[in-house]
Amino acid sequence: MELIEAVAWSADGEGVRILDQRELPSREMYRDLRSIDEVCDAIRTLAVRGAPAIGIAGAMGLTLAVDAHEDDRDTARSRIVVAADQIRATRPTAVNLGWALDRMLAVASSHRRASLRDELRAEATRILDEDRAMCRRIGEYGATLIGDGSRILTHCNAGALATGGMGTALAAIYVATQQGKRVEVFVDETRPLLQGSRLTAWELARAGIRVTVLVDSAAAVLMRAGRIDLCLVGADRIAANGDVANKIGTYTLAIAARHHGVPFYVAAPTSTFDSGTAAGQEIIIEQRSADEVRCGFGAQTAPMDADIFNPAFDVTPANLITAIVSDRGVHHPPFDFSHRS
Ligand code: MRU
């Protein structure tokens, strides 16, 4: 399978190259980010998105705070701390962003050798490489839940576009396919920004996997018709008790799955588990602009003076989740991730 590179170093090694996801599915366009402001803007506007991918972009982007010829380390370190705060503030819900920035800050404060910039670049590259390896392992564990002929429903995008590797939820589908299992994937379009139809359907079709897009509100009808064998989604933060924050609509899907007796699986790397958050109600949910609902993609779809409720994520309680797949295995209830780091 040809891997999509959602985030990488730029060709000259001086910037962060992203596949600009705002342009998909009509254009596959890469952009090089060359400043902290550009990195923040790309994360905030979802040019780069998905919990693991924004962690990687944040870590790589932080290296742009240090000049190649930086000689005053204290100045460089304080610039890094300010830049990390700026990047961290872009999106609050995915724990991977703070997790990756904290790793970078630890390197900055423990630095002993000649080039702080080189050490930061090495750590950011490790974060990328580790994510790629975790995706593969999630795929292998996740594929054990997928039988030949499975009809899988997913939401938002938890694929290569959301990570440094082959994805989380979609990794399981890719590995199952590589194992020769026939799968069919149903994708919620994922209102309001359509990550399902614009990104997941594009990514799966590109990989030659049979995909059907549906409006979010049609999912329960498919389940009642007996046309879904399992739901498989990603996560932006998993609390110690197994509550899962993921794209808005995930909770609704989990309720429908429970009602129809369809297994509901979540896939995520270690970097998405937050042992410091006891339960889902502590998770800060990002509220996004009203314009995404009023006039997303240009056309006006609600009165301009109507109030808008537009949370980017919701929390699915652990009791609606059949199992959580990580790079360490398949975890069954009762969940206890309080010691996971
Ligand atoms: O707002 P986004 O597009 O960054 O949200 C990402 C998600 O919620 C994904 O569904 C995903 O499961 C988390 S990233 C693998």
Residues whose N, C-alpha, C, O or C-beta is under 5 A from the ligand:
A	BS01	MRU	R49 G50 A51 P52 H155 C156 N157 A158 A162 T168 Q195 V233 G234 A235 D236 N246 K247
